[in-house]
């Protein structure tokens, strides 16, 4: 499993030193951005499991939308002063670390986020497959269009990459029925085209999957995971190590 990746948006020397050091000690790769515009460019080209935004950076709050955004970091931390906490209301923020803070406080918050990041990683992990769908239909107001030939190239709990002969428009709705390998279980999904290539390769994000079929899909995907995600929490620094940060870190975040 690839290491978790974090986007750190901060210019305050004290807070930057604490957060970067702890993220790296937890085995998380870190990319730094000094401005909100630089952070937005990184989000366009990289996938982040975690983002840490210092609200003292102009525009940082705009990086915390009110609704989930495609390709946005899955877990969001905000570093904020007490006077600015109200500005976070309604924003998509999972953990708030009040400035100034100690290394121990940030480490404990980070540890608490691991379970969610693991679940997100499991849900979005793309498994390489070669599945010929039972059927594929492009849903259109002017009339539905059956796909001539297609093959599913990778599959996750949230979506798939499918190769088609047609070049499908971005934002289009596609209905795909496919059989899970080594199973008679047929899964019926409806998804939205998130990206497409001139070759016909298409990224589909699921928007509707029947509950029982979704359970079957998740069970099958979990059965072929190439790693044991449950061991990850045992690899992060212990709580005793976190306390050491509390004793040695400055309170001047």
MOZIBEL-V136402 format. One record per backbone hydrogen bond with DSSP energy under -1.0 kcal/mol. CO is the residue of the C=O (numbers start at 1). NH is the residue of the N-H. If there is no record, write none. Layout:
co->CO nh->NH
co->CO nh->NH
This chain:
co->4 nh->29
co->5 nh->49
co->5 nh->50
co->6 nh->31
co->7 nh->52
co->8 nh->33
co->9 nh->54
co->12 nh->16
co->13 nh->17
co->14 nh->18
co->15 nh->19
co->16 nh->20
co->17 nh->21
co->18 nh->22
co->19 nh->23
co->20 nh->24
co->21 nh->25
co->22 nh->26
co->23 nh->28
co->24 nh->27
co->29 nh->6
co->31 nh->8
co->33 nh->10
co->35 nh->39
co->36 nh->40
co->37 nh->41
co->38 nh->42
co->39 nh->43
co->40 nh->44
co->42 nh->46
co->48 nh->74
co->49 nh->75
co->50 nh->7
co->51 nh->77
co->52 nh->9
co->53 nh->79
co->54 nh->57
co->57 nh->60
co->60 nh->63
co->61 nh->64
co->65 nh->92
co->69 nh->72
co->75 nh->51
co->76 nh->94
co->76 nh->95
co->77 nh->53
co->78 nh->97
co->79 nh->55
co->80 nh->99
co->81 nh->84
co->82 nh->85
co->84 nh->87
co->85 nh->88
co->86 nh->89
co->88 nh->91
co->91 nh->93
co->95 nh->78
co->97 nh->80
co->102 nh->106
co->103 nh->107
co->104 nh->108
co->105 nh->109
co->106 nh->110
co->107 nh->111
co->108 nh->112
co->111 nh->114
co->113 nh->117
co->114 nh->118
co->115 nh->119
co->116 nh->120
co->117 nh->121
co->118 nh->122
co->119 nh->123
co->120 nh->124
co->121 nh->125
co->123 nh->157
co->127 nh->155
co->131 nh->152
co->135 nh->177
co->136 nh->147
co->137 nh->175
co->138 nh->145
co->140 nh->143
co->145 nh->138
co->149 nh->165
co->151 nh->163
co->152 nh->131
co->153 nh->129
co->154 nh->161
co->155 nh->127
co->158 nh->206
co->159 nh->156
co->160 nh->204
co->161 nh->153
co->161 nh->154
co->162 nh->202
co->163 nh->151
co->169 nh->172
co->172 nh->193
co->173 nh->139
co->174 nh->191
co->175 nh->137
co->176 nh->189
co->177 nh->134
co->177 nh->135
co->178 nh->187
co->180 nh->183
co->185 nh->180
co->187 nh->178
co->189 nh->176
co->190 nh->207
co->190 nh->208
co->191 nh->174
co->192 nh->205
co->193 nh->171
co->195 nh->203
co->197 nh->200
co->200 nh->164
co->201 nh->197
co->202 nh->162
co->203 nh->194
co->203 nh->195
co->204 nh->160
co->205 nh->192
co->208 nh->190
co->210 nh->214
co->211 nh->215
co->212 nh->216
co->213 nh->217
co->214 nh->218
co->215 nh->219
co->216 nh->220
co->217 nh->221
co->218 nh->222
co->219 nh->223
co->221 nh->224
co->222 nh->225
co->228 nh->231
co->229 nh->232
co->232 nh->235
co->238 nh->242
co->239 nh->243
co->240 nh->244
co->241 nh->245
co->242 nh->246
co->243 nh->247
co->244 nh->248
co->245 nh->249
co->251 nh->253
